Amino acid sequence: MARPHAKYIMILNDRERMMKTVGLFALIVGHSISCLAQTDPDLQAYLKNQIEMSDKQIGALRDGSPFVKALATRIPHEIFIFGAVFINEKPEAYVRFSRDFNRFRTLPGFLSIGEFSSPPRLPDLKGFEFDTDEINSLKSCRTGKCPIQLSAASMEQVQKSVDWSAPDLRDRANRILQEIIYEYLSAYQRDGNRALGIYNDKRAPADVAARVQHLIGYPKAWPQQLPDLHSHLLHYPQGRPADVEVEDTFYWAKVKFGLKPTLRIVHSVTVRGMGPGNPAFVVAEKQLYASHYFRSALDLSFCIPETSDPNRPGFYLIKVMGSEQAGLTGFMGSIIRKIALIRSTSSLKKALTIFKTTIEQDTIRE
């Protein structure tokens, strides 16, 4: 689960390594080609042409070293991070790991997390709570200036419904906000992306559905063309793929990111059974709501089996994480963007290492 998502290290220049002796250079190149020959040709082409990885980097990936890189983006507000690691286990192990909410509660980036029932119930949001200072700030919220990402209608609903002098103000306000989020999720499950609405917290409104569609359309995010999944992410709940197994789940999380914790609502889609030549599994996580920072976010995980060596089970976990955030333009925005990229790439590299180590150790224990 890529949770929350969130998750951004500069790639070191290899120029000095080119100054090594001819003999050592030949040894390195020979080793990389040997590993490269074991990599699926389609995956190899994607890594070389789309991600611009070198033969040496692909060889190191096959040997178990995680690789992470910030990708070029189309607009300044956008961030895309690519990551990959080879895991010596069957792809099903990652799917089990990604659904283990109890394990994710123990990770340092997660303050709390909960899965929604099917259909969702209001009590599922127990623990989905805004902090006291956030609640207090809602009293003076207005369109174009609010520290929490909300629609104008939600701001008005909170301000009219809350007794701001009540001694249990925080609890009452959180109950109202939970009701708003519950109705928001229910509307999405009924009407799809058109229910995602508008964030009116900044001077420029943000159309959430349009921002989600923009992220899904980023070509480098997709190692292979998967039109059924692409359509499902855009047109849910309509257009459900007919020839593959699709599982839709929903969860909320409170995560550490930036200067304040962020509450998120996520639609997770697990796809399997896409047939030969396709990933064994794809897990797509589409952010439906975030209280701060992220206008939209998309986390894609592809489990691509190693096909050239039947005696050595394993798969490549390919992760592409995209987000659109306000405040990344201008002089200060460019500095914030650099910091976000460094933190996000660093976090993803750590996460890939955890995925690999945990999944492989779980197999040994079994």
C-alpha positions as CSV (number, residue, x, y, z in Angstrom):
1,M,0.0,0.0,0.0
2,A,1.4,2.9,-0.8
3,R,0.2,4.9,1.6
4,P,-0.2,8.1,1.8
5,H,1.2,7.8,0.0
6,A,4.0,10.3,0.7
7,K,7.1,9.5,0.5
8,Y,11.2,12.3,-2.0
9,I,17.6,12.1,-3.2
10,M,19.6,13.4,-5.7
11,I,21.1,10.9,-8.1
12,L,24.9,10.8,-8.0
13,N,26.9,11.5,-11.1
14,D,28.8,8.5,-12.4
15,R,31.5,10.6,-14.2
16,E,34.2,9.8,-11.7
17,R,33.6,6.0,-12.1
18,M,34.3,6.5,-15.8
19,M,37.9,7.3,-14.8
20,K,38.6,3.8,-13.5
21,T,41.0,1.5,-15.2
22,V,40.1,-0.3,-18.4
23,G,40.2,-3.7,-16.7
24,L,37.9,-2.7,-13.9
25,F,35.5,-1.0,-16.4
26,A,35.4,-4.1,-18.5
27,L,34.6,-6.2,-15.4
28,I,31.7,-3.9,-14.4
29,V,30.3,-3.8,-17.9
30,G,30.5,-7.6,-18.3
31,H,28.7,-8.0,-15.0
32,S,25.9,-5.6,-15.9
33,I,25.3,-7.2,-19.3
34,S,25.0,-10.6,-17.6
35,C,22.3,-9.3,-15.2
36,L,20.7,-7.4,-18.0
37,A,20.2,-10.5,-20.1
38,Q,18.0,-11.9,-17.3
39,T,15.6,-9.0,-17.4
40,D,12.3,-9.1,-19.3
41,P,12.8,-7.3,-22.7
42,D,9.7,-5.1,-22.4
43,L,10.7,-4.1,-18.9
44,Q,14.2,-3.5,-20.0
45,A,13.0,-1.2,-22.8
46,Y,10.9,0.8,-20.4
47,L,13.7,1.2,-17.9
48,K,16.2,2.3,-20.6
49,N,13.9,4.4,-22.8
50,Q,11.3,5.9,-20.5
51,I,13.2,6.0,-17.2
52,E,16.7,6.5,-18.8
53,M,18.4,3.9,-16.6
54,S,21.9,2.8,-17.6
55,D,22.8,-0.9,-18.2
56,K,24.8,-0.7,-15.0
57,Q,21.8,0.6,-13.0
58,I,19.6,-2.1,-14.4
59,G,22.1,-4.7,-13.5
60,A,22.3,-3.4,-9.9
61,L,18.5,-3.5,-9.8
62,R,18.5,-7.2,-10.8
63,D,21.0,-7.9,-8.1
64,G,18.7,-6.5,-5.4
65,S,19.6,-2.8,-5.1
66,P,16.7,-0.4,-5.0
67,F,16.7,2.4,-7.6
68,V,14.8,5.7,-7.2
69,K,14.6,8.7,-9.5
70,A,12.6,11.9,-9.8
71,L,11.0,12.1,-13.2
72,A,10.6,15.1,-15.4
73,T,7.1,16.6,-15.1
74,R,4.8,18.6,-17.3
75,I,3.9,21.5,-14.9
76,P,5.8,22.9,-11.9
77,H,3.0,21.9,-9.4
78,E,3.6,18.3,-10.3
79,I,6.0,15.7,-8.8
80,F,6.6,12.2,-10.0
81,I,9.0,9.7,-8.4
82,F,10.0,6.4,-9.9
83,G,11.3,3.5,-7.8
84,A,12.1,-0.1,-8.4
85,V,13.5,-3.1,-6.5
86,F,13.8,-6.8,-7.2
87,I,12.1,-9.1,-4.6
88,N,13.0,-12.8,-4.3
89,E,9.4,-13.9,-3.8
90,K,6.2,-14.4,-5.7
91,P,4.2,-11.3,-6.6
92,E,1.3,-12.3,-4.4
93,A,3.5,-11.6,-1.4
94,Y,3.5,-7.9,-2.2
95,V,-0.3,-7.8,-2.5
96,R,-0.6,-9.4,0.9
97,F,1.9,-6.9,2.3
98,S,0.0,-3.9,0.8
99,R,-3.2,-5.0,2.4
100,D,-1.8,-5.5,5.9
101,F,-3.2,-2.5,7.7
102,N,-2.0,-3.7,11.1
103,R,1.6,-3.7,9.8
104,F,1.3,-0.2,8.4
105,R,0.1,1.1,11.8
106,T,3.6,0.4,13.1
107,L,5.4,2.4,10.4
108,P,6.8,5.8,11.5
109,G,5.0,7.7,8.8
110,F,1.6,6.6,9.9
111,L,-0.2,8.2,12.8
112,S,-3.4,6.3,12.3
113,I,-5.1,4.3,9.5
114,G,-8.5,2.6,9.0
115,E,-10.2,0.6,6.3
116,F,-13.8,1.3,5.2
117,S,-16.5,-1.3,5.3
118,S,-18.4,-2.2,2.2
119,P,-20.6,-0.2,2.0
120,P,-18.8,2.4,4.2
121,R,-20.2,3.3,7.6
122,L,-19.8,6.5,9.6
123,P,-18.1,4.6,12.5
124,D,-15.4,3.6,10.1
125,L,-14.0,7.1,10.5
126,K,-13.3,6.7,14.2
127,G,-9.8,8.2,14.6
128,F,-10.1,10.4,11.5
129,E,-9.6,13.6,13.5
130,F,-8.4,17.1,12.9
131,D,-6.1,18.7,15.5
132,T,-7.3,21.5,17.8
133,D,-5.5,24.3,16.0
134,E,-7.0,23.1,12.7
135,I,-10.5,23.1,14.2
136,N,-10.0,26.6,15.6
137,S,-8.8,27.8,12.2
138,L,-12.1,26.7,10.6
139,K,-14.0,29.4,12.4
140,S,-12.5,32.1,10.2
141,C,-12.2,30.1,7.0
142,R,-13.5,31.7,3.8
143,T,-13.3,31.0,0.1
144,G,-9.8,31.6,-1.1
145,K,-8.2,31.6,2.4
146,C,-8.5,28.5,4.5
147,P,-5.7,26.3,6.1
148,I,-7.6,23.1,5.3
149,Q,-8.5,21.9,1.8
150,L,-12.3,22.1,1.7
151,S,-15.0,23.1,-0.7
152,A,-16.8,26.4,-0.1
153,A,-20.0,24.5,0.8
154,S,-18.1,22.4,3.4
155,M,-16.6,25.5,5.0
156,E,-20.1,27.0,5.3
157,Q,-21.6,23.8,6.6
158,V,-18.9,23.5,9.4
159,Q,-19.2,27.2,10.4
160,K,-23.0,27.0,10.6
161,S,-23.1,23.6,12.4
162,V,-20.4,24.0,15.1
163,D,-21.0,25.6,18.5
164,W,-17.7,27.5,18.7
165,S,-18.2,28.2,22.4
166,A,-18.8,24.5,23.4
167,P,-16.3,23.0,25.9
168,D,-16.1,19.9,23.6
169,L,-15.6,22.0,20.5
170,R,-12.9,19.6,19.0
171,D,-15.1,16.5,19.4
172,R,-18.2,18.2,18.0
173,A,-16.4,19.7,15.0
174,N,-14.7,16.4,14.2
175,R,-18.0,14.6,14.2
176,I,-19.3,17.1,11.6
177,L,-16.2,16.8,9.5
178,Q,-16.5,13.0,9.6
179,E,-20.1,13.3,8.4
180,I,-18.9,15.5,5.5
181,I,-16.2,13.0,4.6
182,Y,-18.6,10.1,4.9
183,E,-21.1,11.7,2.5
184,Y,-18.2,12.7,0.2
185,L,-17.0,9.1,-0.1
186,S,-20.5,7.8,-0.5
187,A,-21.1,10.2,-3.4
188,Y,-17.9,9.1,-5.0
189,Q,-18.9,5.5,-4.8
190,R,-22.2,6.4,-6.5
191,D,-21.1,9.1,-9.0
192,G,-17.4,8.6,-9.5
193,N,-14.9,11.5,-10.1
194,R,-17.5,14.1,-10.6
195,A,-18.3,13.9,-6.9
196,L,-14.7,14.9,-5.9
197,G,-15.7,18.6,-6.2
198,I,-13.5,21.7,-5.8
199,Y,-11.0,22.8,-3.2
200,N,-11.7,26.5,-2.4
201,D,-9.0,27.0,0.2
202,K,-6.7,29.0,-2.1
203,R,-7.4,32.0,-4.4
204,A,-7.3,29.6,-7.4
205,P,-9.9,26.9,-7.0
206,A,-8.7,23.3,-7.6
207,D,-10.9,20.9,-9.6
208,V,-10.0,17.6,-7.9
209,A,-11.3,15.4,-10.7
210,A,-9.4,17.3,-13.4
211,R,-6.2,17.1,-11.3
212,V,-6.6,13.3,-10.9
213,Q,-7.2,12.9,-14.6
214,H,-4.0,14.9,-15.3
215,L,-1.9,12.6,-13.1
216,I,-3.4,9.4,-14.6
217,G,-2.5,10.7,-18.1
218,Y,1.3,10.9,-17.3
219,P,2.8,8.4,-19.8
220,K,6.0,7.5,-17.9
221,A,3.8,6.3,-15.0
222,W,2.8,3.2,-17.0
223,P,5.4,0.6,-17.9
224,Q,2.7,-1.0,-20.2
225,Q,-0.5,0.2,-21.7
226,L,-3.3,-1.1,-19.4
227,P,-6.4,0.5,-20.9
228,D,-8.9,-1.4,-18.7
229,L,-7.2,-0.1,-15.5
230,H,-6.8,3.3,-17.0
231,S,-10.5,3.5,-17.7
232,H,-11.5,2.1,-14.3
233,L,-9.5,4.8,-12.6
234,L,-11.1,7.5,-14.7
235,H,-14.7,6.2,-14.9
236,Y,-15.3,4.3,-11.6
237,P,-17.9,3.0,-10.8
238,Q,-18.8,2.6,-14.5
239,G,-16.7,0.7,-17.0
240,R,-15.5,-2.0,-14.7
241,P,-13.1,-4.3,-16.5
242,A,-14.8,-7.6,-17.5
243,D,-11.9,-10.0,-18.2
244,V,-9.7,-9.4,-15.1
245,E,-10.1,-9.7,-11.4
246,V,-10.5,-6.2,-9.8
247,E,-10.8,-5.4,-6.1
248,D,-11.8,-1.9,-5.0
249,T,-11.1,-1.0,-1.4
250,F,-11.1,2.3,0.5
251,Y,-9.1,3.5,3.5
252,W,-8.2,6.6,5.4
253,A,-4.9,7.5,6.9
254,K,-3.3,10.3,9.0
255,V,0.3,10.6,7.9
256,K,3.3,12.7,8.7
257,F,4.2,15.0,5.9
258,G,5.4,18.6,5.9
259,L,4.8,20.9,8.9
260,K,1.5,19.3,9.9
261,P,-0.1,15.8,9.7
262,T,-2.3,15.2,6.7
263,L,-5.6,13.3,6.6
264,R,-6.2,11.4,3.4
265,I,-9.0,9.3,1.8
266,V,-7.8,6.7,-0.8
267,H,-9.4,4.4,-3.3
268,S,-7.2,1.4,-3.8
269,V,-7.6,-0.8,-6.9
270,T,-5.9,-4.2,-7.1
271,V,-5.9,-5.9,-10.5
272,R,-4.8,-9.4,-11.3
273,G,-5.3,-11.9,-14.1
274,M,-4.3,-9.7,-17.0
275,G,-2.7,-12.6,-18.9
276,P,0.7,-13.3,-20.3
277,G,3.0,-10.4,-21.0
278,N,1.3,-8.1,-18.4
279,P,2.2,-7.5,-14.8
280,A,1.0,-10.2,-12.4
281,F,-0.6,-7.6,-10.2
282,V,-1.1,-3.9,-10.3
283,V,-2.1,-1.9,-7.2
284,A,-3.3,1.6,-8.0
285,E,-4.0,4.1,-5.2
286,K,-6.0,7.2,-6.1
287,Q,-6.3,9.9,-3.6
288,L,-9.8,11.2,-3.2
289,Y,-9.2,13.8,-0.5
290,A,-6.3,15.3,1.5
291,S,-6.6,17.9,4.2
292,H,-3.3,19.6,3.3
293,Y,-0.6,19.9,0.6
294,F,-1.8,17.4,-2.0
295,R,-4.3,18.6,-4.6
296,S,-4.2,15.1,-6.1
297,A,-2.0,12.0,-5.8
298,L,-1.6,8.7,-7.6
299,D,0.5,5.7,-6.4
300,L,1.0,2.9,-8.9
301,S,2.6,-0.4,-8.0
302,F,3.4,-3.0,-10.7
303,C,4.5,-6.5,-9.9
304,I,6.4,-7.8,-13.0
305,P,7.6,-11.4,-12.7
306,E,11.1,-12.4,-13.7
307,T,10.4,-14.7,-16.7
308,S,13.8,-15.7,-18.0
309,D,14.9,-17.9,-15.0
310,P,12.1,-20.4,-14.0
311,N,14.4,-21.7,-11.2
312,R,14.7,-18.4,-9.5
313,P,11.3,-17.0,-8.5
314,G,11.1,-13.3,-8.1
315,F,9.5,-10.1,-9.4
316,Y,10.3,-6.5,-10.1
317,L,8.3,-4.1,-7.9
318,I,7.9,-0.9,-10.0
319,K,6.4,2.1,-8.1
320,V,5.5,5.4,-9.7
321,M,4.2,8.0,-7.3
322,G,2.7,11.2,-8.6
323,S,1.2,14.2,-6.8
324,E,0.2,17.8,-7.5
325,Q,0.8,20.3,-4.8
326,A,0.1,24.0,-4.4
327,G,2.9,26.4,-3.7
328,L,5.7,24.9,-5.8
329,T,6.1,27.9,-8.1
330,G,8.1,31.2,-7.7
331,F,11.3,31.6,-5.8
332,M,10.1,30.1,-2.5
333,G,8.1,27.5,-4.3
334,S,11.1,26.3,-6.2
335,I,13.0,25.8,-2.9
336,I,10.0,23.9,-1.4
337,R,9.9,21.8,-4.6
338,K,13.6,20.8,-4.2
339,I,13.1,19.9,-0.6
340,A,9.9,17.8,-1.5
341,L,11.9,16.0,-4.2
342,I,14.7,15.1,-1.9
343,R,12.4,13.9,0.9
344,S,10.2,12.0,-1.5
345,T,13.0,10.1,-3.2
346,S,14.6,9.3,0.1
347,S,11.4,8.1,1.6
348,L,10.6,5.9,-1.4
349,K,14.1,4.4,-1.3
350,K,13.6,3.5,2.3
351,A,10.2,2.1,1.6
352,L,11.4,-0.1,-1.2
353,T,14.2,-1.5,1.1
354,I,11.5,-2.2,3.8
355,F,9.3,-3.9,1.3
356,K,12.1,-6.2,0.0
357,T,13.5,-7.1,3.4
358,T,10.1,-7.7,5.1
359,I,8.6,-9.7,2.3
360,E,11.7,-11.9,1.9
361,Q,12.0,-12.4,5.6
362,D,8.3,-13.3,5.9
363,T,8.9,-16.0,3.4
364,I,11.8,-17.4,5.3
365,R,9.7,-17.5,8.5
366,E,6.9,-19.3,6.7
